[in-house]
C-alpha cells in the first residue's frame, strides 16, 4: 500500500494497528518529517495591558464570588502531569557518583552540611540502617559517595528512578510529605465541590503506576480524615499517542529486525488524558510546583481568582452564544459581541470582517466563541527557562495569544530572537481550563490542536541517528485554537523543583 509517498508492508500495517494508530495517522506523521515544522512567528511579547490582564483589588471580591458559585454548580478537578522521572533533577549528584564532581572539598562539605535540611533525611537514615550503615557515621567520615548511592540507587531510596510525585519535598513536625501529598492538600483548598469532594487526576508513566498506587493506598485514609472525601484517578499516556521515528532521509526508522520504531509523543500526548476527564473546570499544574502549608494561602487565592475570571468570562461567552445560536443578533447586538470578543476574549478579527453579511458575521462570531477557554497565570520573568506569552502571527489571518517555547521560533532570525528576549513574563504552567460548551456538553479537545506545531528532534538508538516526533505541547500547540486569556499572578505562586538544590530554597524549607 502506498499513501503520500510511504510504502507499508503487511507487517508494518499490523504493527501500526497494534500501536493504536490508523494508516492515515502514520502517513501524516511521516509527511511532517518530510515537510518539516514551520517556526512560530512572534508578533510581539505580551505585556501588562497588551495581552496580559492585571486584576485590580476592586475586582477580587467579585471574582471570588464567581468561583464560589461555580464550586456549587460545576464539576471541578485538578489535573497534574506527573509522568516524568526525577533523573534530571539529580544530574549533578549523578556526576558526583561517577567521580566527576564534589571533588572539591568545599563542594563536598556543602553537600554534607545541607543533607540534614532535606525532607527525605529521616528516610535516608532509615534506608542506611536497613543496610547496616549509620548515616551519621558516613557524614562524619565525609563519605559523600556512599551517601549518594543511598539516595539515588536501589541500595537506598532509589530517588534516581522514582517520579517526582514520590519524592519527599517538605518537612513538617509530624513527618514529611511527597509532592503528590502536597497536591492532595492543595486541591482540597480550591478543587472541592459542594459535596466536599476533592477530585484529582494524575498522569503517571506505566513503570511508576504501581508505586504511586501503593503510596495512595497507604495515605489516602489519613488525608480523607482531614480533608473529607478525596477522589484520585491515575492514567498513563495512551500508547496510541506514540509517534513513528524516522531515519535521516525521512523514511520510517527500523530497528535491527526491520521493525518500525515508535516513541512517546511528549507531554502533548496528555491531551488525550485531559480530553477524557468528566469535568467542567480543570485546574492544571505541574507536579513539581507545590509549597508547604505556610505558603499555600497565596497560591490558593490566585487559583480561585483565575477560576473566577474564567467563570465570569464564560458566562458572557455563553450568553452571546445562545443569542447567536437562536439566530438572533441585531446589528447592535453583534457589534456589542464583537467589542466583547476584542476587549475581553482578546480576539483579533481579520481585515474585511466588517464587510461580511450579517449571517457570515454571526457564523464567524459563533465559531470564535464556541471553543474551550483557558485562563493562564503568568509571572514576571526572572530568568527561569521555559515558555512565555506572545502575540503570534497566524498563517492565514491576524494574531492570537499563544504560549511559545524558545525552540519553536526561528532562532536564525535576529528580529525573532530580539522579540523573544524582550519578553517580560513567563509561563509557570498555572492554568484554569473550561472544557464544556454553553450547552454543558464536553468539547472534543482534539479539534482545537494546531498540528503544525509538532516538534522534530534528533535522537539516537543503539548509536544510530533517528528523528523523533513530539506532538504539539499540551499548553502550546495542543491548545492553539482555544480562547486564551493571560493573567498576571505573583511570583510567589511559582516554586518549581527542577534540581535537588531547589528543595533548599526558603520556600521549600520549614518557616
C-alpha positions as CSV (number, residue, x, y, z in Angstrom):
1,X,0.0,0.0,0.0
2,X,1.3,3.4,-0.9
3,X,0.0,6.6,0.7
4,X,1.6,10.1,0.5
5,X,4.9,8.6,-0.6
6,X,5.0,5.8,2.1
7,X,5.0,2.1,1.4
8,X,3.8,0.0,4.2
9,X,4.2,-3.8,4.2
10,X,1.6,-6.1,5.6
11,X,3.7,-6.5,8.7
12,X,4.0,-2.7,9.0
13,X,0.3,-2.3,8.8
14,X,-0.2,-4.9,11.6
15,X,2.3,-3.1,13.8
16,X,0.7,0.3,13.2
17,X,-2.7,-1.1,14.1
18,X,-1.3,-2.8,17.2
19,X,0.0,0.6,18.3
20,X,-3.5,2.0,18.0
21,X,-2.7,4.2,15.0
22,X,-4.5,4.4,11.7
23,X,-2.6,4.3,8.4
24,X,-3.7,7.8,7.7
25,X,-2.2,9.0,11.0
26,X,1.1,7.1,10.3
27,X,1.2,8.7,6.8
28,X,0.5,12.1,8.4
29,X,3.4,11.7,10.8
30,X,5.8,10.7,8.0
31,X,4.7,13.7,6.0
32,X,5.6,16.0,8.9
33,X,9.1,14.6,8.8
34,X,9.4,15.2,5.1
35,X,7.9,18.7,5.1
36,X,9.3,19.9,8.4
37,X,7.7,22.1,11.1
38,X,7.4,25.8,10.3
39,X,8.6,28.1,13.1
40,X,6.1,30.1,15.1
41,X,6.3,33.7,14.1
42,X,6.3,36.1,17.0
43,X,4.5,39.4,16.5
44,X,5.3,40.9,19.9
45,X,5.6,39.8,23.6
46,X,2.5,40.1,25.7
47,X,2.8,42.8,28.4
48,X,0.5,44.1,31.2
49,X,-2.3,45.8,29.3
50,X,-1.4,44.3,26.0
51,X,-2.3,40.6,26.2
52,X,-1.9,40.2,29.9
53,X,-4.7,41.2,32.3
54,X,-3.9,42.7,35.6
55,X,-6.6,42.0,38.2
56,X,-7.3,45.0,40.4
57,X,-8.0,44.9,44.1
58,X,-11.6,46.1,43.4
59,X,-12.2,43.1,41.1
60,X,-11.2,40.4,43.5
61,X,-14.3,40.1,45.6
62,X,-16.5,39.6,42.6
63,X,-14.2,37.0,41.1
64,X,-14.1,35.1,44.3
65,X,-17.9,35.1,44.4
66,X,-18.0,33.8,40.9
67,X,-15.6,31.0,41.9
68,X,-17.8,30.1,44.9
69,X,-20.9,29.9,42.8
70,X,-19.1,27.7,40.3
71,X,-17.9,25.4,43.1
72,X,-21.6,24.7,43.9
73,X,-22.7,24.1,40.3
74,X,-19.8,22.9,38.2
75,X,-17.7,19.8,38.2
76,X,-14.1,20.7,39.3
77,X,-11.0,18.7,39.0
78,X,-7.2,19.2,39.4
79,X,-5.1,17.7,36.6
80,X,-1.4,17.1,37.4
81,X,1.0,15.8,34.8
82,X,3.3,13.6,36.8
83,X,4.8,11.2,34.3
84,X,8.5,12.2,34.3
85,X,11.2,10.5,36.3
86,X,13.3,12.7,38.6
87,X,16.6,11.6,36.9
88,X,17.4,15.1,35.6
89,X,16.7,16.6,39.0
90,X,19.8,14.8,40.3
91,X,22.1,15.1,37.3
92,X,24.8,16.9,39.5
93,X,24.6,14.2,42.1
94,X,25.0,11.5,39.4
95,X,28.1,13.3,38.2
96,X,29.4,13.2,41.7
97,X,28.6,9.5,41.9
98,X,30.7,9.0,38.8
99,X,33.5,10.9,40.4
100,X,33.1,13.9,38.2
101,X,32.0,16.4,40.8
102,X,32.3,17.0,44.6
103,X,36.0,16.6,44.0
104,X,36.5,20.0,45.7
105,X,36.4,19.7,49.4
106,X,34.2,22.8,49.7
107,X,31.5,21.2,47.4
108,X,31.6,18.0,49.4
109,X,31.3,19.9,52.7
110,X,28.3,21.9,51.4
111,X,26.6,18.7,50.4
112,X,27.2,17.0,53.7
113,X,26.3,20.2,55.7
114,X,23.0,20.6,53.8
115,X,22.0,16.9,53.9
116,X,20.0,17.2,57.2
117,X,17.9,20.0,55.7
118,X,16.3,17.8,53.1
119,X,12.8,16.5,53.9
120,X,14.0,13.0,53.0
121,X,16.7,12.9,55.6
122,X,14.8,10.6,58.1
123,X,14.0,8.2,55.3
124,X,17.6,8.2,54.2
125,X,18.8,7.4,57.7
126,X,16.3,4.5,57.9
127,X,17.5,3.2,54.5
128,X,21.1,3.3,55.7
129,X,20.2,1.4,58.8
130,X,18.4,-1.2,56.8
131,X,21.7,-1.8,55.0
132,X,23.6,-2.0,58.3
133,X,25.0,1.5,57.9
134,X,25.0,4.5,60.2
135,X,24.2,7.7,58.2
136,X,25.7,10.0,60.9
137,X,28.9,7.9,60.7
138,X,29.0,8.2,57.0
139,X,28.6,12.0,57.3
140,X,31.4,12.1,59.9
141,X,33.7,10.2,57.6
142,X,32.8,12.6,54.7
143,X,31.8,9.6,52.6
144,X,29.7,11.6,50.1
145,X,29.8,8.8,47.5
146,X,28.2,6.2,49.8
147,X,25.5,8.6,50.8
148,X,24.7,9.4,47.2
149,X,24.4,5.7,46.4
150,X,21.8,5.5,49.3
151,X,19.9,8.4,47.9
152,X,19.9,7.6,44.2
153,X,20.2,3.8,43.8
154,X,18.5,0.6,44.8
155,X,20.8,0.5,47.8
156,X,18.5,3.0,49.4
157,X,15.8,5.4,48.4
158,X,16.1,4.9,44.6
159,X,15.3,8.6,44.1
160,X,17.1,8.5,40.7
161,X,14.4,6.1,39.4
162,X,11.3,7.5,41.1
163,X,9.0,10.1,39.7
164,X,9.0,13.5,41.3
165,X,5.5,12.7,42.7
166,X,7.0,10.2,45.1
167,X,9.9,12.3,46.4
168,X,9.8,13.9,49.9
169,X,9.6,17.6,49.2
170,X,8.7,19.2,52.6
171,X,9.3,18.5,56.2
172,X,6.7,19.1,59.0
173,X,6.8,18.5,62.7
174,X,4.8,15.3,62.3
175,X,6.7,13.9,59.3
176,X,7.3,14.8,55.7
177,X,5.2,15.0,52.5
178,X,5.8,13.9,49.0
179,X,5.0,16.2,46.1
180,X,1.9,14.1,45.4
181,X,0.6,14.6,49.0
182,X,1.1,18.4,48.7
183,X,-1.1,18.4,45.7
184,X,-3.8,16.4,47.6
185,X,-3.8,19.1,50.3
186,X,-3.8,22.0,47.9
187,X,-6.6,20.5,45.8
188,X,-8.8,20.3,48.9
189,X,-8.5,24.1,49.2
190,X,-9.8,25.0,45.8
191,X,-10.9,21.9,43.8
192,X,-13.5,20.8,46.3
193,X,-17.2,20.7,45.2
194,X,-20.3,21.5,47.1
195,X,-20.3,17.9,48.5
196,X,-16.9,18.5,50.0
197,X,-15.3,16.1,47.4
198,X,-11.9,16.9,46.0
199,X,-11.1,15.3,42.7
200,X,-7.6,15.0,41.3
201,X,-6.2,13.3,38.2
202,X,-2.5,12.4,37.9
203,X,-0.9,11.2,34.7
204,X,1.9,8.8,35.5
205,X,4.2,6.6,33.5
206,X,3.4,2.8,33.4
207,X,6.7,1.9,35.2
208,X,5.7,4.2,38.1
209,X,2.0,3.5,38.3
210,X,2.2,0.6,40.8
211,X,4.4,2.6,43.2
212,X,2.1,5.6,43.0
213,X,-0.9,3.5,43.7
214,X,0.8,1.9,46.7
215,X,1.6,5.3,48.2
216,X,-2.0,6.4,47.7
217,X,-3.4,3.3,49.4
218,X,-1.2,4.0,52.4
219,X,-2.0,7.6,52.8
220,X,-5.5,8.3,51.4
221,X,-7.3,7.3,54.6
222,X,-5.3,9.7,56.7
223,X,-5.9,12.6,54.3
224,X,-9.6,11.9,54.0
225,X,-9.9,12.1,57.7
226,X,-8.6,15.6,57.5
227,X,-9.8,16.8,54.1
228,X,-13.1,15.0,53.6
229,X,-13.5,12.8,50.5
230,X,-10.6,12.8,48.1
231,X,-11.1,11.0,44.7
232,X,-7.8,10.4,42.9
233,X,-7.6,8.9,39.4
234,X,-4.4,7.8,37.7
235,X,-3.9,7.3,34.0
236,X,-0.9,6.6,31.8
237,X,-0.1,8.0,28.4
238,X,-2.2,6.3,25.7
239,X,0.1,4.1,23.5
240,X,-1.9,5.4,20.5
241,X,-0.3,8.8,21.1
242,X,3.1,7.4,20.4
243,X,4.7,8.5,17.2
244,X,6.8,6.9,14.5
245,X,10.5,7.6,14.3
246,X,12.1,8.5,11.0
247,X,15.6,7.9,9.6
248,X,17.7,10.9,8.5
249,X,16.3,10.6,5.0
250,X,12.8,10.9,6.3
251,X,11.8,7.3,5.8
252,X,10.5,5.1,8.6
253,X,13.2,4.2,11.1
254,X,13.5,0.5,11.6
255,X,15.3,-1.5,14.3
256,X,17.8,-4.3,13.7
257,X,14.9,-6.7,13.0
258,X,13.4,-4.4,10.4
259,X,10.5,-3.4,12.8
260,X,9.1,0.1,12.9
261,X,10.1,2.1,15.9
262,X,7.6,4.1,18.0
263,X,8.5,6.7,20.6
264,X,6.5,8.6,23.3
265,X,4.7,11.6,21.8
266,X,5.9,14.1,24.5
267,X,3.7,15.9,27.0
268,X,1.3,16.9,24.2
269,X,0.2,13.3,24.2
270,X,-1.5,14.0,27.6
271,X,-4.2,15.9,25.7
272,X,-5.9,12.5,25.3
273,X,-5.9,12.2,29.1
274,X,-7.3,15.7,29.5
275,X,-9.9,15.1,26.9
276,X,-11.2,12.0,28.8
277,X,-11.9,14.0,32.0
278,X,-15.6,14.3,33.1
279,X,-15.4,17.8,34.3
280,X,-16.3,21.4,33.5
281,X,-13.4,23.3,35.2
282,X,-9.9,21.9,35.2
283,X,-7.1,23.3,37.4
284,X,-3.8,22.3,35.6
285,X,-0.5,22.5,37.4
286,X,2.9,20.7,37.2
287,X,3.8,18.1,39.9
288,X,7.0,19.9,41.0
289,X,5.3,23.3,41.6
290,X,4.0,23.0,45.2
291,X,4.7,24.6,48.5
292,X,4.4,23.8,52.2
293,X,1.2,24.7,54.1
294,X,2.5,28.0,55.4
295,X,2.7,29.3,51.8
296,X,-0.4,27.8,50.3
297,X,-2.8,30.7,51.0
298,X,-1.3,32.9,48.3
299,X,-1.4,30.0,45.8
300,X,-5.0,29.1,46.7
301,X,-6.2,32.7,46.5
302,X,-4.9,33.1,42.9
303,X,-6.2,29.7,41.8
304,X,-9.7,30.9,42.9
305,X,-9.2,34.3,41.2
306,X,-8.2,32.6,37.9
307,X,-11.2,30.3,38.2
308,X,-13.5,33.3,39.0
309,X,-12.1,35.2,36.0
310,X,-12.8,32.2,33.7
311,X,-16.3,31.7,35.1
312,X,-17.2,35.4,34.6
313,X,-15.9,35.3,31.1
314,X,-17.7,32.1,30.3
315,X,-21.0,33.5,31.5
316,X,-20.8,36.3,29.0
317,X,-19.5,34.0,26.2
318,X,-22.3,31.5,26.8
319,X,-24.9,34.3,26.8
320,X,-23.5,35.5,23.5
321,X,-23.5,32.0,22.0
322,X,-27.1,31.4,23.0
323,X,-28.1,34.6,21.3
324,X,-26.2,33.7,18.1
325,X,-27.4,30.1,18.1
326,X,-31.0,31.2,18.2
327,X,-30.5,33.2,15.0
328,X,-30.7,36.4,17.0
329,X,-28.2,39.2,16.9
330,X,-29.3,42.6,15.6
331,X,-26.6,44.9,14.2
332,X,-26.3,46.5,17.7
333,X,-26.1,43.1,19.4
334,X,-23.5,41.8,17.1
335,X,-21.4,44.9,17.4
336,X,-21.6,44.5,21.2
337,X,-20.5,40.9,20.9
338,X,-17.7,41.9,18.6
339,X,-16.5,44.5,21.1
340,X,-16.6,41.9,23.9
341,X,-14.5,39.5,21.7
342,X,-11.9,42.1,21.1
343,X,-11.7,43.6,24.6
344,X,-12.3,40.6,26.9
345,X,-11.6,37.5,24.9
346,X,-8.7,39.3,23.2
347,X,-9.6,38.1,19.7
348,X,-8.2,39.8,16.6
349,X,-10.6,39.9,13.7
350,X,-9.3,39.6,10.1
351,X,-9.4,42.5,7.7
352,X,-12.8,42.8,6.0
353,X,-14.8,41.4,8.9
354,X,-17.0,44.5,8.8
355,X,-17.8,43.8,5.1
356,X,-19.3,40.4,5.8
357,X,-23.0,39.8,5.7
358,X,-24.9,39.6,9.0
359,X,-25.2,35.8,8.6
360,X,-21.5,35.5,7.9
361,X,-20.6,37.7,10.9
362,X,-22.9,35.6,13.1
363,X,-21.3,32.4,11.9
364,X,-17.8,33.9,12.4
365,X,-18.5,35.1,15.9
366,X,-20.2,31.8,16.9
367,X,-17.2,29.8,15.6
368,X,-14.7,32.0,17.5
369,X,-16.6,31.9,20.8
370,X,-17.7,28.3,20.8
371,X,-14.3,26.9,21.9
372,X,-12.6,25.7,25.1
373,X,-11.2,28.5,27.2
374,X,-8.1,28.7,29.3
375,X,-7.1,31.4,31.8
376,X,-3.3,31.2,32.3
377,X,-1.4,32.7,35.1
378,X,1.8,34.5,34.0
379,X,4.6,35.6,36.3
380,X,7.2,38.3,35.8
381,X,10.2,36.9,34.0
382,X,13.0,36.2,36.5
383,X,15.2,34.2,34.1
384,X,13.6,30.8,34.5
385,X,13.9,28.6,31.5
386,X,10.7,27.9,29.6
387,X,7.9,29.3,27.5
388,X,6.2,32.7,27.6
389,X,3.1,34.6,26.5
390,X,3.2,36.1,23.0
391,X,1.1,37.6,20.3
392,X,1.7,35.3,17.4
393,X,1.1,35.9,13.7
394,X,-1.3,33.4,12.3
395,X,-0.6,31.8,9.0
396,X,-3.9,33.0,7.5
397,X,-5.3,36.0,9.4
398,X,-4.5,38.2,12.3
399,X,-2.7,37.4,15.5
400,X,-3.5,35.3,18.5
401,X,-2.4,34.7,22.1
402,X,-0.1,31.7,22.5
403,X,2.3,30.2,25.0
404,X,5.5,29.8,23.0
405,X,8.7,27.8,23.7
406,X,12.1,29.2,22.5
407,X,12.7,26.1,20.3
408,X,9.5,27.0,18.3
409,X,10.8,30.2,16.9
410,X,13.2,30.9,14.0
411,X,16.4,31.3,16.0
412,X,18.3,32.3,12.8
413,X,16.2,35.5,12.7
414,X,17.7,38.3,14.8
415,X,14.3,40.0,14.8
416,X,12.6,37.0,16.3
417,X,15.4,36.4,18.8
418,X,15.1,40.1,19.9
419,X,11.3,39.7,20.4
420,X,11.9,36.6,22.4
421,X,14.5,38.2,24.6
422,X,12.2,41.2,25.3
423,X,9.5,39.1,26.9
424,X,8.5,40.4,30.4
425,X,6.6,37.4,31.6
426,X,7.0,33.6,31.9
427,X,4.6,30.6,31.8
428,X,4.6,28.9,35.2
429,X,2.0,26.3,33.9
430,X,-0.8,27.6,36.1
431,X,-3.9,27.1,34.1
432,X,-7.7,27.0,34.7
433,X,-9.5,25.4,31.8
434,X,-13.2,25.4,30.8
435,X,-13.8,22.3,28.7
436,X,-17.6,22.3,28.4
437,X,-19.6,24.3,26.0
438,X,-22.6,26.6,26.5
439,X,-25.0,23.6,26.5
440,X,-23.0,21.8,29.1
441,X,-21.5,19.3,26.7
442,X,-17.8,18.5,26.7
443,X,-15.7,19.8,23.9
444,X,-13.6,17.4,21.8
445,X,-10.3,18.9,22.6
446,X,-8.6,17.2,19.7
447,X,-10.5,19.5,17.4
448,X,-8.6,22.6,18.7
449,X,-5.0,21.4,18.1
450,X,-2.6,23.1,15.6
451,X,-0.9,20.0,14.1
452,X,1.7,22.3,12.5
453,X,3.3,22.9,15.9
454,X,4.7,19.5,16.4
455,X,8.4,19.1,17.2
456,X,11.1,17.2,15.4
457,X,14.3,16.4,17.4
458,X,17.4,14.3,16.7
459,X,17.9,11.3,18.9
460,X,19.9,8.1,18.7
461,X,19.1,4.4,19.2
462,X,22.0,2.0,19.6
463,X,24.3,4.5,18.1
464,X,22.1,5.0,15.0
465,X,20.7,8.5,14.4
466,X,16.9,8.9,14.2
467,X,14.4,11.7,14.0
468,X,11.8,11.8,16.8
469,X,8.4,13.5,16.5
470,X,6.7,15.0,19.5
471,X,3.1,16.1,19.4
472,X,2.2,19.7,19.9
473,X,2.9,20.7,23.5
474,X,0.0,20.4,25.9
475,X,-0.3,24.1,26.7
476,X,1.3,25.1,23.4
477,X,0.0,23.8,20.1
478,X,-2.4,21.4,21.7
479,X,-4.4,24.4,22.9
480,X,-3.6,26.7,20.0
481,X,-7.2,27.1,18.9
482,X,-8.6,27.6,22.4
483,X,-9.7,31.0,23.6
484,X,-6.9,32.2,25.8
485,X,-6.5,34.9,28.5
486,X,-3.3,35.6,30.3
487,X,-3.5,37.0,33.8
488,X,-0.6,38.3,35.8
489,X,0.0,36.3,39.0
490,X,2.5,36.9,41.8
491,X,5.9,35.2,41.6
492,X,5.1,33.6,45.0
493,X,2.7,31.2,43.2
494,X,5.6,29.7,41.2
495,X,8.0,27.5,43.2
496,X,9.2,24.7,41.0
497,X,11.7,22.0,41.9
498,X,14.0,21.4,38.9
499,X,17.1,20.4,40.8
500,X,17.9,18.9,44.2
501,X,19.2,22.3,45.3
502,X,15.8,23.8,44.7
503,X,14.5,21.9,47.7
504,X,16.8,24.0,49.9
505,X,15.2,27.3,48.7
506,X,13.5,29.1,51.6
507,X,10.1,28.4,50.0
508,X,10.6,24.7,50.4
509,X,12.0,24.7,54.0
510,X,10.1,24.9,57.3
511,X,9.4,28.5,58.2
